[in-house]
Amino acid sequence: FTGNDARARLVVQAVKDKVTDPDSMRALGFCVSVAHAHFMADFFRRAGLNAVALSGETPAHDRKAALDDLRSGALQVIFSVDLFNEGLDIPDVDTLLLLRPTSSATVFLQQLGRGLRRTQDKAVLTVLDFIG
């Protein structure tokens, strides 16, 4: 997954094809490794979308700033590894990018749950599954 430009191009193209307005989306991307998260964030930035990679090693104040930026719309995508599977409440998340395999129904449902929060302004949740 890490370093696969062809696959990353497919992900970016799917976002552009399937998301109504990629410039205003608020997305979480679930990655297979920290290196994969950084690779995807770099690739998305090169494609003109504001993205960051977060991990357990990211300082808490940087994680909070990224989440605040996602909430405000200043940031389009946060890529992470197991950081936001549960316990995160950002109702405005309207796009999920499933970029890592999982054999756990629980993990899948937790990831899906990150986008299923309701808001007045969110008409749909777009889930792009690149694994299954």
MARROMI-171836 format. One line per 2 residues: number of its first residue (from 0); for each residue x, y, z of N, C-alpha, C, O. Coordinates in steps of 0.05 Angstrom, whole numbers, plus 32768, in hexadecimal, padded with zeros to 4 digits. Layout:
N
NUM = X Y Z X Y Z X Y Z X Y Z; ...
! end
This chain:
132
0 = 8010 7FE8 8000 8000 8000 8000 8011 8019 8000 800B 802D 7FF2; 8026 8019 8010 8038 8030 8013 8048 8034 7FFA 8055 8021 7FF0
2 = 8048 804B 7FEF 8059 8051 7FD7 804D 8049 7FBD 805B 804A 7FA9; 8034 8040 7FBD 8028 8037 7FA4 8019 804E 7F97 8002 8054 7F9C
4 = 8028 805B 7F85 801C 8073 7F77 8003 806D 7F67 7FF0 807C 7F67; 8003 8056 7F59 7FEC 804F 7F49 7FD3 804B 7F5A 7FBE 8055 7F53
6 = 7FD6 803E 7F71 7FBF 803A 7F83 7FB6 8055 7F8E 7F9E 805A 7F90; 7FC9 8066 7F96 7FC2 8080 7FA1 7FB4 8091 7F8C 7FA1 80A0 7F93
8 = 7FBD 8090 7F73 7FAF 809E 7F5E 7F92 8095 7F5C 7F80 80A6 7F57; 7F8D 807B 7F5E 7F72 8070 7F5D 7F61 807C 7F74 7F49 8082 7F70
10 = 7F6D 807E 7F8C 7F5E 8089 7FA3 7F57 80A6 7F9E 7F40 80AE 7FA1; 7F6A 80B6 7F95 7F65 80D2 7F8F 7F50 80D5 7F7A 7F3D 80E5 7F7C
12 = 7F52 80C5 7F65 7F3E 80C7 7F4F 7F22 80BF 7F58 7F0E 80CB 7F50; 7F20 80AA 7F69 7F06 80A2 7F74 7EFA 80B9 7F85 7EE2 80BE 7F83
14 = 7F0B 80C6 7F95 7F01 80DD 7FA4 7EF6 80F2 7F91 7EE0 80FD 7F96; 7F05 80F9 7F7D 7EFC 810D 7F6A 7EE2 8105 7F5B 7ED2 8116 7F54
16 = 7EE0 80EB 7F56 7EC8 80E1 7F47 7EB0 80DD 7F59 7E99 80E2 7F50; 7EB3 80D6 7F72 7E9D 80CD 7F83 7E94 80E2 7F98 7E7D 80E2 7FA0
18 = 7EA7 80F3 7FA0 7EA0 8107 7FB4 7E96 8120 7FA6 7EA2 812A 7F94; 7E7F 8129 7FAF 7E72 8140 7FA2 7E84 8158 7FA0 7E87 8164 7F8A
20 = 7E91 815F 7FB6 7EA3 8176 7FB6 7EBC 8170 7FC6 7EBC 8175 7FDF; 7ED0 8164 7FBA 7EE9 815D 7FC9 7EF5 8174 7FD9 7F01 816F 7FEE
22 = 7EF2 818C 7FCF 7EFE 81A3 7FDD 7EF1 81A9 7FF8 7EFD 81B6 8009; 7ED8 81A0 7FFB 7ECA 81A5 8015 7EC6 818B 8025 7EB8 818C 8039
24 = 7ED0 8175 801B 7ECC 815C 802A 7EDB 815C 8044 7EEF 816A 8047; 7ED2 814C 8057 7EDF 8148 8070 7EE2 8129 8073 7ECF 811B 8079
26 = 7EFA 8120 806D 7EFE 8103 806A 7F12 80F8 807E 7F25 8106 8087; 7F0E 80DF 8085 7F21 80CF 8094 7F2A 80B8 8082 7F1A 80AB 8076
28 = 7F45 80B4 8081 7F50 809E 8072 7F5D 808B 8085 7F6F 8093 8094; 7F55 8072 8084 7F60 805D 8096 7F75 804E 8087 7F70 8040 8073
30 = 7F8E 8050 8091 7FA5 8045 8083 7FB1 802D 8091 7FAA 8027 80A8; 7FC3 801F 8083 7FCE 8006 808D 7FE7 800A 809F 7FEE 7FF9 80AF
32 = 7FF4 8021 809C 800C 8027 80AC 8010 8045 80AD 8003 8054 809E; 8021 804E 80BF 8028 806A 80C1 8034 8074 80A7 802E 808A 809D
34 = 8046 8064 809C 8053 806B 8082 803D 806E 806C 803F 8081 805C; 802A 805C 806C 8014 805E 8058 8004 8078 805C 7FFD 8085 8049
36 = 7FFE 807F 8075 7FEF 8097 807B 7FFE 80B0 8071 7FF2 80C1 8064; 8018 80B1 8076 8028 80C8 806C 8029 80C8 804E 8027 80DD 8041
38 = 802C 80B1 8042 802D 80AF 8024 8013 80BA 8018 8014 80CA 8005; 7FFC 80B1 8023 7FE2 80B9 8018 7FDE 80D7 801D 7FD4 80E5 800B
40 = 7FE5 80E2 8034 7FE2 80FE 8039 7FF3 810F 8025 7FEA 8122 801A; 800C 8106 8021 801D 8114 800D 8011 8113 7FF1 8011 8126 7FE3
42 = 8007 80FB 7FEA 7FFC 80F8 7FCF 7FE3 8109 7FCB 7FE0 8116 7FB7; 7FD2 810B 7FE0 7FBA 811B 7FDE 7FC1 8139 7FDD 7FB5 8148 7FCE
44 = 7FD6 8141 7FEC 7FDE 815D 7FEA 7FE8 8164 7FCE 7FE2 8179 7FC4; 7FF8 8152 7FC2 8001 8156 7FA7 7FEA 8158 7F93 7FEC 8164 7F7E
46 = 7FD4 814B 7F9A 7FBC 814B 7F89 7FAA 8164 7F8E 7F95 8167 7F82; 7FB3 8175 7FA1 7FA4 818D 7FA6 7F90 818C 7FBD 7F80 819E 7FC0
48 = 7F91 8176 7FCC 7F7F 8174 7FE3 7F8E 8176 7FFD 7FA4 816A 8000; 7F84 8186 8010 7F92 818A 8029 7F8F 8171 803B 7F79 816A 8042
50 = 7FA5 8164 8041 7FA4 814B 8050 7FBC 814A 8063 7FD1 8155 805E; 7FB8 813B 8079 7FCD 8136 808C 7FCC 8119 8094 7FB8 810B 8091
52 = 7FE2 8110 809F 7FE4 80F5 80AB 7FE8 80F8 80C9 7FF8 8108 80D2; 7FD8 80E9 80D8 7FDB 80E9 80F5 7FE0 80CD 80FF 7FD6 80BA 80F3
54 = 7FEF 80CB 8115 7FF3 80B1 8121 7FF5 80B5 813F 7FF3 80CB 8149; 7FF9 809F 814D 7FFC 80A0 816A 8015 80B0 8172 8017 80BA 8188
56 = 8028 80B3 815F 8040 80C2 8164 803C 80E0 8160 804D 80F0 8168; 8027 80E8 8153 8021 8104 814F 801A 8112 8169 8009 8108 8178
58 = 8028 8128 8170 8021 8136 8189 8004 813D 818B 7FF7 8143 8177; 7FF9 813B 81A3 7FDD 813F 81A8 7FD3 815A 819E 7FBD 815C 8192
60 = 7FE3 816F 81A1 7FDA 818A 8197 7FD9 818B 8179 7FC8 8199 816D; 7FEA 817B 816B 7FE9 817A 814D 7FD0 816A 8144 7FC3 8171 8131
62 = 7FCA 8155 8153 7FB2 8145 814D 7F99 8156 8150 7F87 8156 8140; 7F98 8165 8167 7F81 8177 816C 7F7E 818C 8156 7F68 8191 814D
64 = 7F95 8198 814E 7F94 81AC 8139 7F89 81A1 811F 7F7A 81AE 8111; 7F92 8189 8118 7F89 817C 80FF 7F6B 8176 8101 7F5C 817B 80EE
66 = 7F62 816C 8118 7F45 8167 811B 7F35 8181 8119 7F1F 8181 810D; 7F3F 8196 8126 7F31 81B0 8124 7F30 81BA 8107 7F1C 81C4 80FE
68 = 7F47 81B6 80F8 7F47 81BE 80DC 7F34 81AE 80CB 7F27 81B8 80B9; 7F32 8194 80D1 7F1E 8183 80C3 7F02 818D 80C8 7EF2 818F 80B6
70 = 7EFC 8192 80E2 7EE1 819C 80E9 7EDB 81B6 80DB 7EC4 81BA 80D2; 7EEE 81C8 80D9 7EE9 81E2 80CE 7EE9 81E2 80AF 7EDF 81F5 80A3
72 = 7EF3 81CC 80A3 7EF4 81CB 8086 7F0E 81D4 807A 7F11 81D4 8062; 7F21 81DC 808B 7F3B 81E5 8082 7F4C 81CD 8078 7F5F 81D0 8069
74 = 7F44 81B5 8081 7F52 819D 807A 7F3E 8189 806E 7F28 8187 8078; 7F46 817C 8058 7F33 8169 804C 7F36 814D 8055 7F22 813E 8057
76 = 7F4E 8144 805C 7F52 8127 8062 7F66 8124 8079 7F7B 8131 8079; 7F60 8112 808B 7F73 8108 809F 7F77 80EB 809A 7F64 80DB 809A
78 = 7F90 80E3 8095 7F97 80C7 8092 7FA3 80BE 80AC 7FB3 80CC 80B8; 7F9B 80A6 80B5 7FA5 809C 80CE 7FA6 807D 80CE 7F9B 8070 80BC
80 = 7FB2 8072 80E3 7FB3 8056 80E8 7FA8 8050 8103 7FB5 8057 8117; 7F92 8044 8105 7F86 803B 811F 7F83 8051 8133 7F7D 804B 814B
82 = 7F85 806A 812B 7F83 8080 813E 7F66 8088 8143 7F5F 8090 8159; 7F56 8086 812E 7F3A 808F 8130 7F26 8079 812B 7F0F 807E 8124
84 = 7F2E 8060 8131 7F1B 804A 812D 7F03 804D 8140 7EED 8045 813A; 7F08 8058 8158 7EF2 805C 816B 7EF7 8075 817C 7F0E 807F 817D
86 = 7EE2 807F 8188 7EE5 8095 819B 7EE7 80B0 818F 7EEC 80C3 819D; 7EE5 80B3 8175 7EE7 80CD 8168 7ECB 80D6 8160 7EBC 80C7 8154
88 = 7EC5 80EF 8166 7EAB 80F9 815F 7EAE 8113 814F 7EB0 8128 815A; 7EAE 810F 8135 7EAE 8126 8122 7E96 8122 8110 7E99 8116 80FA
90 = 7E7F 812C 8118 7E67 8127 8108 7E69 8130 80EB 7E5B 8125 80D9; 7E7A 8144 80E6 7E7C 814F 80CA 7E8C 813E 80B7 7E8D 8144 809F
92 = 7E98 8128 80C1 7EA6 8116 80AE 7E92 810B 809A 7E7E 80FF 80A2; 7E97 8110 8080 7E84 8108 806C 7E90 80F4 8057 7E82 80EC 8045
94 = 7EA9 80ED 805B 7EB6 80DB 8049 7EC9 80C9 8058 7ED9 80D2 8069; 7EC8 80AF 8052 7EDB 809C 805E 7EEA 808E 8048 7EDE 8085 8034
96 = 7F04 808C 804B 7F15 807E 8038 7F20 8066 8045 7F32 8068 8057; 7F16 804E 803E 7F1F 8035 804A 7F36 802A 803A 7F32 801F 8024
98 = 7F4E 802E 8044 7F67 8027 8036 7F76 8011 8042 7F8D 800B 8039; 7F6B 8003 8056 7F79 7FEE 8064 7F67 7FD6 8067 7F4F 7FD9 806C
100 = 7F72 7FBE 8064 7F62 7FA6 8068 7F5C 7FA2 8086 7F6C 7FAA 8097; 7F46 7F96 808C 7F40 7F8D 80A7 7F2E 7F75 80A5 7F1C 7F73 8095
102 = 7F34 7F62 80B6 7F22 7F4A 80B8 7F0F 7F4D 80CF 7F00 7F3A 80D5; 7F10 7F63 80DD 7F00 7F68 80F5 7EE7 7F78 80ED 7EE9 7F8F 80E5
104 = 7ED0 7F6C 80F1 7EB7 7F7A 80EC 7EB4 7F91 8100 7EA9 7FA6 80F8; 7EBF 7F8E 8118 7EBD 7FA4 812C 7ECD 7FBC 8123 7EC3 7FD2 8124
106 = 7EE6 7FB8 8119 7EF6 7FCE 810F 7EE9 7FDC 80F8 7EE8 7FF4 80F6; 7EDE 7FCC 80E5 7ED0 7FD7 80CE 7EB9 7FE9 80D7 7EB6 7FFF 80CD
108 = 7EA9 7FDF 80E9 7E91 7FEE 80F3 7E9A 8007 8102 7E8D 801C 8100; 7EB0 8005 8111 7EB9 801D 811F 7EC3 8032 810B 7EBD 804A 810F
110 = 7ED1 8029 80F6 7EDA 803C 80E2 7EC2 8049 80D4 7EC1 8061 80D0; 7EAF 8039 80CD 7E96 8042 80C0 7E88 8056 80D2 7E7D 806A 80C8
112 = 7E88 8050 80EB 7E7A 8062 80FF 7E85 807E 8100 7E77 8090 8108; 7E9F 8081 80F8 7EAB 809C 80F9 7E9C 80AF 80E6 7E9D 80C7 80EA
114 = 7E8F 80A4 80D2 7E81 80B6 80BF 7E63 80B5 80C1 7E56 80C5 80B3; 7E58 80A5 80D2 7E3B 80A2 80D4 7E2D 80B5 80E7 7E15 80B3 80EB
116 = 7E3C 80C7 80F3 7E30 80DB 8104 7E1F 80EE 80F3 7E26 80F5 80DC; 7E08 80F5 80FD 7DF6 8106 80EE 7DFB 8124 80F4 7E02 812B 810A
118 = 7DF7 8134 80DF 7DF7 8151 80E2 7DE2 815C 80CF 7DDA 814F 80BC; 7DDA 8175 80D4 7DC7 8182 80C2 7DD3 8186 80A6 7DC5 8185 8092
120 = 7DED 818B 80A5 7DFA 8193 808C 7E04 817B 807C 7E0D 817E 8065; 7E03 8163 8087 7E0E 814C 8079 7DF8 813B 806E 7DE8 812F 807D
122 = 7DF6 813B 8053 7DE0 812B 8046 7DE7 810E 8043 7DD6 80FD 8046; 7E01 8108 803E 7E0A 80EC 803A 7E25 80E8 8045 7E34 80FB 804A
124 = 7E2C 80CF 8049 7E47 80C6 804F 7E51 80B7 8037 7E44 80A4 802E; 7E68 80BF 802D 7E74 80B0 8016 7E8A 809E 8022 7E9C 80A7 802F
126 = 7E87 8084 801D 7E9B 8070 8026 7EA8 8065 800D 7E9A 8058 7FFC; 7EC2 8068 800A 7ED1 805D 7FF4 7EE2 8047 7FFF 7EF6 804C 800E
128 = 7EDC 802F 7FF8 7EE9 8017 8002 7EFD 800D 7FED 7EF4 8003 7FD8; 7F16 800F 7FF2 7F2B 8007 7FDF 7F36 7FEB 7FE6 7F4B 7FE4 7FDB
130 = 7F2A 7FDD 7FF8 7F34 7FC3 8001 7F21 7FAD 7FF9 7F29 7F99 7FEC; 7F07 7FAF 8001 7EF5 7F99 7FFF 7EDF 7F9E 7FEC 7ECE 7F8C 7FE8
! end
